[in-house]
Amino acid sequence: MVMEFLQYISILIELAIAILGILMILRKKVLGWSFLITFGIYVFYDFAKLNGLTINADILYFSFFIATLSALILAWRVYRKK
């Protein structure tokens, strides 16, 4: 019960980061796209898994892969920034 509650809190935090990504995009900051893609997909993935939504497993796995790739791109861009 407590762990499920923590999972919902994590989803809310992921949603907040995705919203911050949108705000960054509105300020013309390209890194915002990576935040939005990564954490937007994490919200979708975690919410679907937690609530047992009937979504094709291949779609969930592929979306998680895209989110992970987006996070790698984000990390690389931050690393290269001076």
ZAZA-821453 format. One line per field, with one value per residue: residue number from 1; x, y, z of N, C-alpha, C in turn. Coordinates in Angstrom, 1 decimal, padded with zeros to 4 digits. Example, Ala and Ser with C-alpha at 12.3 -4.5 7.8 and 13.67 -1.06 7.14 Angstrom:
% ZAZA-821453
k (1, 2)
neast (013.2, 012.8)
nnorth (-005.7, -002.2)
nup (007.8, 007.1)
caeast (012.3, 013.7)
canorth (-004.5, -001.1)
caup (007.8, 007.1)
ceast (013.2, 012.9)
cnorth (-003.3, 000.0)
cup (007.8, 007.9)
% end
This chain:
% ZAZA-821453
k (1, 2, 3, 4, 5, 6, 7, 8, 9, 10, 11, 12, 13, 14, 15, 16, 17, 18, 19, 20, 21, 22, 23, 24, 25, 26, 27, 28, 29, 30, 31, 32, 33, 34, 35, 36, 37, 38, 39, 40, 41, 42, 43, 44, 45, 46, 47, 48, 49, 50, 51, 52, 53, 54, 55, 56, 57, 58, 59, 60, 61, 62, 63, 64, 65, 66, 67, 68, 69, 70, 71, 72, 73, 74, 75, 76, 77, 78, 79, 80, 81, 82)
neast (000.8, 001.9, 004.1, 002.8, 001.6, 003.9, 004.7, 002.7, 003.3, 005.8, 005.1, 003.7, 005.8, 007.4, 005.6, 005.6, 008.2, 008.1, 006.3, 007.9, 009.7, 008.1, 007.8, 010.4, 010.7, 009.0, 010.5, 012.4, 014.4, 016.2, 016.8, 014.6, 012.8, 013.9, 013.5, 010.7, 010.0, 011.3, 010.3, 007.6, 006.9, 007.7, 005.8, 003.4, 004.2, 004.7, 002.2, 000.4, 001.4, 001.1, -001.6, -002.6, -003.4, -004.7, -002.6, -000.7, 002.2, 004.5, 004.3, 004.6, 007.2, 008.7, 008.1, 009.4, 012.0, 012.4, 012.2, 014.4, 016.5, 016.1, 016.8, 019.5, 020.4, 019.8, 021.5, 024.0, 023.9, 023.9, 026.4, 028.2, 027.8, 029.1)
nnorth (-001.2, 001.3, 001.4, 001.5, 004.0, 005.6, 005.2, 006.5, 009.1, 009.4, 009.4, 011.8, 013.6, 013.0, 014.0, 016.7, 017.3, 016.9, 019.0, 021.2, 020.8, 021.6, 024.3, 025.1, 024.8, 026.8, 028.9, 028.9, 027.0, 024.3, 021.9, 021.4, 019.8, 017.2, 016.7, 016.8, 014.7, 012.5, 012.4, 012.6, 010.3, 008.5, 009.0, 008.1, 005.4, 004.4, 005.0, 003.4, 000.8, 000.6, 000.8, -001.3, -001.1, -002.0, -002.1, -002.8, -004.7, -004.4, -001.8, -000.4, -001.2, -000.2, 002.5, 003.0, 002.6, 004.7, 006.8, 006.4, 006.6, 009.3, 010.4, 009.8, 011.4, 013.9, 013.9, 013.8, 016.3, 018.0, 017.4, 018.2, 020.9, 024.1)
nup (000.0, 000.9, -000.9, -003.3, -003.1, -003.0, -005.6, -007.1, -006.2, -007.4, -010.1, -010.2, -009.7, -012.0, -013.9, -013.2, -014.0, -016.7, -017.3, -016.7, -018.7, -020.9, -020.2, -020.5, -023.2, -024.1, -023.5, -025.4, -025.0, -026.0, -024.7, -023.3, -024.8, -024.6, -021.9, -021.8, -023.6, -022.5, -019.7, -020.1, -021.4, -019.4, -017.5, -018.8, -019.2, -016.6, -015.3, -016.9, -016.4, -013.6, -013.3, -014.7, -017.3, -020.5, -022.7, -025.5, -024.9, -026.4, -027.3, -024.9, -024.2, -026.4, -026.1, -023.7, -024.4, -026.2, -024.4, -022.7, -024.6, -025.2, -022.7, -022.7, -024.8, -023.7, -021.5, -022.8, -024.2, -022.0, -020.8, -022.9, -022.9, -022.3)
caeast (000.0, 002.8, 004.9, 001.9, 001.4, 005.1, 004.7, 001.9, 004.0, 006.8, 004.4, 003.4, 007.1, 007.7, 004.7, 006.1, 009.4, 007.6, 005.7, 009.0, 010.2, 007.2, 008.1, 011.7, 010.5, 008.4, 011.6, 013.3, 015.5, 016.1, 016.9, 013.2, 012.3, 014.3, 012.8, 009.3, 009.8, 011.6, 009.4, 006.2, 006.8, 007.8, 004.4, 002.6, 004.6, 004.4, 000.7, -000.1, 001.9, 000.6, -003.1, -002.9, -004.1, -004.4, -001.8, 000.2, 003.5, 005.5, 004.2, 005.2, 008.6, 009.2, 008.1, 010.4, 013.3, 012.5, 012.4, 015.8, 017.3, 015.9, 017.5, 020.9, 020.6, 019.8, 022.8, 025.1, 023.9, 024.4, 027.8, 028.9, 027.5, 030.2)
canorth (000.0, 002.5, 001.5, 002.0, 005.5, 006.2, 005.1, 007.7, 010.4, 009.4, 009.8, 013.3, 014.2, 012.9, 014.9, 018.0, 017.5, 017.1, 020.3, 022.1, 020.7, 022.5, 025.7, 025.4, 024.9, 028.1, 029.9, 028.6, 026.1, 023.1, 020.8, 021.2, 018.7, 016.0, 016.5, 016.5, 013.4, 011.4, 012.2, 012.4, 008.8, 007.8, 009.2, 007.2, 004.0, 004.1, 005.0, 002.2, -000.4, 000.6, 000.6, -002.5, -000.7, -003.0, -001.5, -003.7, -004.7, -003.9, -000.3, 000.0, -001.4, 000.7, 003.9, 003.1, 002.7, 006.1, 007.7, 006.1, 007.3, 010.8, 010.8, 009.7, 012.6, 015.0, 013.8, 014.1, 017.7, 018.7, 017.1, 019.0, 022.3, 024.7)
caup (000.0, 000.9, -002.1, -004.4, -002.9, -003.5, -007.1, -007.6, -006.0, -008.4, -011.3, -010.1, -009.9, -013.4, -014.6, -012.9, -014.8, -018.1, -017.4, -016.7, -020.1, -021.7, -019.9, -021.1, -024.7, -024.3, -023.4, -026.5, -024.6, -026.7, -023.8, -022.8, -025.6, -024.1, -020.6, -022.1, -024.2, -021.5, -018.5, -020.5, -021.6, -018.1, -016.9, -019.5, -019.0, -015.1, -015.1, -017.6, -015.7, -012.2, -013.3, -015.4, -018.6, -021.5, -023.8, -026.1, -024.3, -027.4, -027.3, -023.7, -024.2, -027.3, -025.6, -022.6, -025.1, -026.7, -023.2, -022.3, -025.6, -025.0, -021.5, -023.1, -025.6, -022.7, -020.7, -023.7, -024.4, -020.8, -020.7, -023.9, -022.7, -021.5)
ceast (000.9, 003.6, 004.0, 001.7, 002.7, 005.2, 003.9, 002.6, 005.1, 006.2, 004.1, 004.7, 007.5, 006.9, 005.2, 007.4, 009.1, 007.0, 006.8, 009.7, 009.4, 007.6, 009.5, 011.6, 009.9, 009.4, 012.7, 014.6, 015.3, 016.1, 015.5, 012.5, 012.7, 013.7, 011.4, 009.1, 010.1, 010.6, 007.9, 005.9, 006.9, 006.4, 003.5, 002.9, 004.3, 002.9, 000.1, 000.2, 001.2, -000.9, -003.5, -003.7, -003.7, -003.8, -000.8, 001.6, 004.6, 005.5, 004.8, 006.7, 009.3, 009.2, 009.1, 011.8, 013.5, 012.8, 013.9, 016.7, 017.2, 016.8, 019.0, 021.2, 020.7, 021.1, 024.0, 025.1, 024.3, 025.9, 028.6, 028.8, 028.7, 029.7)
cnorth (001.3, 002.6, 001.9, 003.5, 006.2, 006.2, 006.3, 009.0, 010.5, 009.9, 011.3, 014.1, 014.2, 013.9, 016.4, 018.3, 017.7, 018.5, 021.4, 022.0, 021.6, 024.0, 026.1, 025.6, 026.3, 029.2, 029.7, 027.8, 024.7, 021.9, 020.5, 020.0, 017.4, 015.7, 016.1, 015.1, 012.3, 011.3, 012.1, 010.9, 008.1, 007.9, 008.1, 005.8, 003.6, 004.0, 003.8, 001.0, -000.5, 000.3, -000.5, -002.2, -001.7, -002.4, -002.6, -003.6, -004.1, -002.4, 000.2, -000.1, -000.4, 002.2, 004.1, 003.3, 004.1, 007.0, 007.6, 006.8, 008.8, 011.2, 010.8, 011.0, 013.8, 015.0, 014.2, 015.6, 018.5, 018.6, 018.0, 020.5, 022.9, 025.8)
cup (000.0, -000.3, -003.3, -004.3, -003.4, -005.0, -007.7, -007.4, -007.0, -009.8, -011.3, -010.3, -011.4, -014.2, -014.4, -013.8, -016.2, -018.3, -017.5, -018.1, -021.0, -021.5, -020.5, -022.6, -025.0, -024.2, -024.4, -026.1, -025.1, -025.8, -023.2, -023.5, -025.0, -022.7, -020.9, -022.6, -023.1, -020.4, -018.9, -020.8, -020.3, -017.4, -017.5, -019.2, -017.5, -014.8, -015.7, -016.8, -014.3, -012.2, -014.2, -016.7, -019.6, -022.8, -024.2, -025.4, -025.2, -027.4, -026.1, -023.7, -025.2, -026.8, -024.5, -023.3, -025.6, -025.5, -022.8, -023.3, -025.5, -023.8, -021.9, -023.9, -024.7, -022.0, -021.5, -023.9, -023.2, -020.6, -021.6, -023.7, -021.9, -020.6)
% end
